[in-house]
Amino acid sequence: MLDLRQDSDKSQKEIAALLGIDQRTYSNYETGKREIPVHLLIVLADFYGTTIDYIVGRDVRPRRLR
């Protein structure tokens, strides 16, 4: 998730706002301290135009869908 966020020049605060969560919670997802819920993965995949598999590391190709 970090690479996608940085590539899009977004801050953790901006992505947290998109997801409707606190920035600290998003930081915990990004660092792997907490697992991100599937419904938020869907939002991120749609936002970044990629697959959930790429976000969770099951695919090394971002496969931009846009």
C-alpha positions as CSV (number, residue, x, y, z in Angstrom):
1,M,0.0,0.0,0.0
2,L,2.9,2.3,0.8
3,D,4.2,2.2,-2.8
4,L,0.7,3.0,-4.3
5,R,0.2,5.9,-1.8
6,Q,3.6,7.4,-2.5
7,D,3.2,7.0,-6.3
8,S,0.0,8.9,-6.1
9,D,1.5,11.6,-4.0
10,K,-1.0,11.1,-1.2
11,S,-0.5,11.4,2.5
12,Q,-1.7,8.8,5.1
13,K,-4.1,11.5,6.3
14,E,-5.6,11.8,2.8
15,I,-6.0,8.1,2.3
16,A,-7.4,7.7,5.8
17,A,-10.0,10.3,5.0
18,L,-10.9,8.5,1.8
19,L,-11.5,5.3,3.9
20,G,-13.3,7.2,6.6
21,I,-10.8,6.1,9.3
22,D,-8.3,7.8,11.6
23,Q,-4.7,8.3,10.2
24,R,-3.2,6.2,13.0
25,T,-5.4,3.3,12.1
26,Y,-4.4,3.6,8.4
27,S,-0.7,3.7,9.5
28,N,-1.2,0.5,11.4
29,Y,-2.6,-1.1,8.2
30,E,0.2,0.2,6.1
31,T,2.9,-1.0,8.5
32,G,1.2,-4.4,9.0
33,K,0.5,-3.9,12.6
34,R,-3.2,-4.5,11.9
35,E,-5.0,-6.3,9.1
36,I,-7.0,-4.1,6.8
37,P,-10.6,-5.2,6.3
38,V,-11.7,-6.5,2.9
39,H,-14.2,-3.7,2.4
40,L,-11.4,-1.1,2.7
41,L,-9.2,-3.1,0.4
42,I,-11.9,-2.9,-2.2
43,V,-12.1,0.9,-1.8
44,L,-8.3,1.1,-2.2
45,A,-8.2,-1.1,-5.2
46,D,-10.8,1.0,-6.9
47,F,-9.1,4.2,-6.0
48,Y,-5.7,3.1,-7.2
49,G,-7.0,1.2,-10.2
50,T,-5.4,-2.0,-9.3
51,T,-6.3,-5.4,-7.8
52,I,-6.6,-6.5,-4.2
53,D,-4.1,-9.2,-5.0
54,Y,-1.5,-6.5,-5.8
55,I,-2.3,-4.6,-2.6
56,V,-1.9,-7.6,-0.4
57,G,1.3,-8.8,-2.2
58,R,-0.1,-11.8,-4.0
59,D,0.8,-10.3,-7.4
60,V,3.9,-8.3,-8.2
61,R,2.3,-6.5,-11.2
62,P,0.1,-3.5,-10.3
63,R,-2.2,-4.1,-13.3
64,R,-3.6,-0.7,-13.5
65,L,-7.2,-1.0,-14.4
66,R,-7.8,2.5,-15.5
